Amino acid sequence: MMNEKPSQGQPKAAIIGLTELQILQQAVANREARRSNEMDGFLSTAATLRQQISEWRETYQVPASDSTALLREMREEWDGETDDLR
């Protein structure tokens, strides 16, 4: 169930012709198709980058780091540097 605000004097419906409805429906379908294509492109690029990074690590024998631990360490370091600012 969507949480909608009361209309507060704003229109909640409109009467439009069938032609206009079809134009709107086509525009929405086209936008959704473009978004889907864009997402496919982004996901494909991400997969390619992951593969390239994996190959680089293997070539140069660089172990994968634990990003969660690294972020935690960076946050703790930053917190230590900003303690005086509080």
C-alpha positions in Angstrom: 0.0 0.0 0.0 1.4 3.4 -1.0 1.6 6.1 1.6 0.1 9.1 -0.2 -0.4 12.6 1.1 -3.9 14.1 1.0 -4.5 16.0 -2.2 -4.4 19.4 -0.4 -6.3 21.0 -3.3 -4.2 19.3 -6.0 -5.8 17.3 -8.8 -5.8 13.6 -8.2 -7.2 12.6 -11.6 -7.4 13.9 -15.2 -9.6 13.1 -18.1 -7.6 12.7 -21.3 -8.3 11.4 -24.8 -7.4 7.9 -25.8 -4.7 9.2 -28.2 -3.0 11.1 -25.4 -3.2 8.0 -23.2 -1.6 5.8 -25.8 1.2 8.4 -26.3 1.8 8.5 -22.5 1.8 4.7 -22.3 4.3 4.5 -25.2 6.5 7.1 -23.6 6.5 5.1 -20.3 7.3 1.8 -22.1 10.1 3.5 -24.0 11.6 5.0 -20.9 11.5 1.6 -19.1 13.1 -0.1 -22.0 15.9 2.5 -22.1 16.4 2.0 -18.3 16.6 -1.7 -18.8 19.1 -1.4 -21.6 21.2 1.1 -19.5 21.1 -1.3 -16.5 22.2 -4.2 -18.7 25.1 -2.0 -20.0 26.1 -1.0 -16.4 26.0 -4.6 -15.3 28.0 -5.8 -18.3 30.6 -3.1 -17.6 30.8 -4.1 -13.9 31.3 -7.7 -14.9 34.1 -6.8 -17.3 35.8 -4.7 -14.7 35.5 -7.5 -12.1 37.1 -9.9 -14.6 39.9 -7.4 -15.4 40.7 -6.8 -11.7 40.7 -10.5 -11.1 43.1 -11.1 -14.0 45.3 -8.2 -12.8 45.4 -9.6 -9.2 46.3 -13.1 -10.6 49.0 -11.7 -12.9 50.7 -9.6 -10.2 49.9 -11.9 -7.4 47.9 -9.3 -5.4 45.6 -10.8 -2.8 42.1 -9.5 -2.6 41.5 -7.3 0.5 38.7 -7.5 2.9 36.9 -4.3 2.0 34.7 -4.4 5.1 37.7 -4.5 7.4 39.5 -1.8 5.4 36.5 0.5 5.6 36.2 -0.1 9.3 39.9 0.7 9.8 39.6 3.9 7.7 36.5 5.0 9.7 38.2 4.4 13.0 41.3 6.3 11.8 39.0 9.2 10.7 37.1 9.1 14.0 40.4 9.4 15.8 41.5 12.4 13.7 38.1 14.2 14.3 37.7 13.6 18.0 39.1 17.0 18.7 36.5 18.6 16.4 33.6 17.4 18.5 
